[in-house]
Amino acid sequence: MNQQWRERFELELTKARNALTAKGGTKRYDKVVERIGSALGKYPSVSKYYQIDYIRSDKNPEQMSDIHWQIKISQDQAEQRFGTYFLRTNVATLDERSAWDYYNLIREIKTSNRQLKTDLELRPIYHQTDDNSDAHLFFGLLSYWIVNTVRHKLKLQA
């Protein structure tokens, strides 16, 4: 994932550098710094590892002549700085793998239900009767089963 963000961040920097020489491109120093700042804000997890140098034009100090960047630390060093993920459970009989599998299953169910409710515009609904609440829960469970069945069938084909 970080590799993809790094590539996109460097693409933004390259676009900003290419605009300095392109006709009609952004050349004003403050606008270029603002554009780079936008990329820094868009990719904060990888941009913190970059050293960016702005070079003003000798002829016109209001214009920028070039942008240079380099990575301050290697990708391996950056990955070593990542934190550790902890899962806590009250089931003492679970091993690491089972706990992780259960966590991913619960996360997938929550994500699927949230997405289904958003796509079907089922949220927020305030039911007045128990029958309406039961129907809402049944419909949500039925839609999850359908999505899960489709995913299972697609995994079998792959």
C-alpha positions as CSV (number, residue, x, y, z in Angstrom):
1,M,0.0,0.0,0.0
2,N,2.8,2.4,0.9
3,Q,4.5,1.6,-2.4
4,Q,1.3,2.7,-4.2
5,W,1.1,5.9,-2.2
6,R,4.8,6.6,-2.8
7,E,4.3,6.2,-6.5
8,R,1.3,8.6,-6.5
9,F,3.1,11.1,-4.4
10,E,6.1,11.1,-6.7
11,L,3.7,11.4,-9.7
12,E,2.3,14.6,-8.1
13,L,5.8,16.0,-7.6
14,T,6.7,15.1,-11.2
15,K,3.5,16.8,-12.5
16,A,4.4,19.9,-10.5
17,R,8.0,19.9,-11.9
18,N,6.8,19.4,-15.5
19,A,4.4,22.3,-15.1
20,L,7.3,24.6,-14.5
21,T,8.5,24.2,-18.1
22,A,5.1,23.7,-19.8
23,K,3.3,26.5,-21.5
24,G,0.5,27.7,-19.2
25,G,1.8,25.6,-16.3
26,T,2.0,26.8,-12.7
27,K,5.3,28.6,-12.3
28,R,4.7,31.1,-9.5
29,Y,6.7,30.2,-6.4
30,D,3.8,30.5,-3.9
31,K,1.4,28.5,-6.1
32,V,3.9,25.7,-6.7
33,V,4.6,25.5,-2.9
34,E,0.8,25.4,-2.4
35,R,0.5,22.6,-4.9
36,I,3.3,20.6,-3.3
37,G,1.7,21.3,0.1
38,S,-1.6,19.8,-1.2
39,A,0.3,16.6,-2.2
40,L,2.0,16.5,1.2
41,G,-1.4,16.7,2.9
42,K,-2.9,14.1,0.5
43,Y,-0.1,11.5,1.2
44,P,1.0,12.2,4.8
45,S,2.1,8.6,5.5
46,V,4.8,8.7,2.8
47,S,5.5,12.4,2.3
48,K,7.2,12.6,5.7
49,Y,10.1,10.6,4.4
50,Y,10.9,13.0,1.6
51,Q,13.2,16.0,1.5
52,I,11.8,18.5,-1.0
53,D,14.0,21.5,-2.2
54,Y,12.4,24.4,-4.0
55,I,14.7,26.4,-6.4
56,R,13.7,30.0,-7.3
57,S,14.4,31.4,-10.7
58,D,17.5,33.7,-11.0
59,K,15.8,35.9,-13.5
60,N,12.5,36.3,-11.6
61,P,12.4,35.5,-7.9
62,E,8.6,35.3,-8.0
63,Q,9.0,32.2,-10.3
64,M,10.3,28.8,-9.5
65,S,12.9,27.2,-11.7
66,D,13.0,23.6,-10.4
67,I,11.9,21.2,-7.7
68,H,14.2,18.4,-6.3
69,W,13.3,15.7,-4.0
70,Q,14.9,12.7,-2.4
71,I,13.9,10.1,0.1
72,K,15.4,10.7,3.6
73,I,15.2,7.0,4.7
74,S,14.9,3.8,2.8
75,Q,11.6,1.8,2.5
76,D,12.9,-0.8,4.9
77,Q,13.7,1.7,7.5
78,A,10.2,3.3,7.0
79,E,8.5,0.0,7.5
80,Q,10.4,-0.7,10.7
81,R,8.8,2.5,12.1
82,F,5.3,1.1,11.7
83,G,3.6,0.1,14.9
84,T,2.4,-3.3,16.1
85,Y,-1.2,-4.4,15.9
86,F,-2.8,-5.8,19.1
87,L,-6.0,-7.8,19.3
88,R,-7.6,-8.5,22.6
89,T,-10.1,-11.3,23.3
90,N,-11.7,-12.9,26.3
91,V,-11.6,-16.3,24.7
92,A,-8.5,-18.0,26.2
93,T,-8.6,-21.0,23.9
94,L,-8.0,-19.1,20.7
95,D,-4.6,-19.2,19.1
96,E,-3.1,-16.2,17.2
97,R,-4.3,-17.4,13.8
98,S,-7.9,-18.1,14.9
99,A,-8.2,-14.8,16.7
100,W,-6.9,-13.0,13.5
101,D,-9.3,-14.9,11.3
102,Y,-12.3,-14.1,13.6
103,Y,-11.3,-10.4,13.6
104,N,-11.2,-10.3,9.8
105,L,-14.5,-12.1,9.6
106,I,-16.2,-9.6,12.0
107,R,-14.6,-6.7,10.1
108,E,-15.8,-8.0,6.8
109,I,-19.4,-8.5,8.1
110,K,-19.4,-4.9,9.5
111,T,-18.0,-3.5,6.3
112,S,-20.5,-5.4,4.1
113,N,-23.5,-4.4,6.3
114,R,-22.4,-0.7,6.3
115,Q,-21.9,-0.8,2.5
116,L,-25.2,-2.5,1.9
117,K,-27.1,-0.1,4.1
118,T,-25.5,2.8,2.4
119,D,-26.2,1.4,-1.1
120,L,-29.8,0.5,-0.3
121,E,-30.3,3.8,1.7
122,L,-31.4,1.9,4.8
123,R,-29.8,4.2,7.3
124,P,-30.8,5.9,9.5
125,I,-34.3,4.4,10.0
126,Y,-36.3,4.9,13.2
127,H,-38.9,2.1,13.4
128,Q,-42.1,2.7,15.3
129,T,-43.1,-1.0,15.7
130,D,-41.3,-4.2,16.5
131,D,-42.6,-5.8,13.2
132,N,-40.9,-3.0,11.2
133,S,-37.6,-3.5,13.2
134,D,-37.8,-7.2,12.6
135,A,-38.4,-6.8,8.9
136,H,-35.4,-4.3,8.7
137,L,-33.1,-6.8,10.4
138,F,-34.3,-9.7,8.3
139,F,-33.8,-7.7,5.1
140,G,-30.2,-6.7,6.2
141,L,-29.4,-10.3,7.1
142,L,-30.8,-11.6,3.8
143,S,-28.8,-9.1,1.8
144,Y,-25.6,-10.0,3.6
145,W,-26.2,-13.7,2.9
146,I,-26.7,-12.9,-0.8
147,V,-23.5,-10.9,-1.0
148,N,-21.6,-13.5,1.0
149,T,-22.8,-16.3,-1.3
150,V,-21.8,-14.3,-4.4
151,R,-18.3,-13.7,-2.9
152,H,-18.0,-17.4,-2.0
153,K,-18.9,-18.5,-5.6
154,L,-16.5,-16.0,-7.1
155,K,-13.7,-17.3,-4.8
156,L,-14.4,-20.8,-6.0
157,Q,-14.0,-19.8,-9.6
158,A,-10.7,-18.0,-9.1
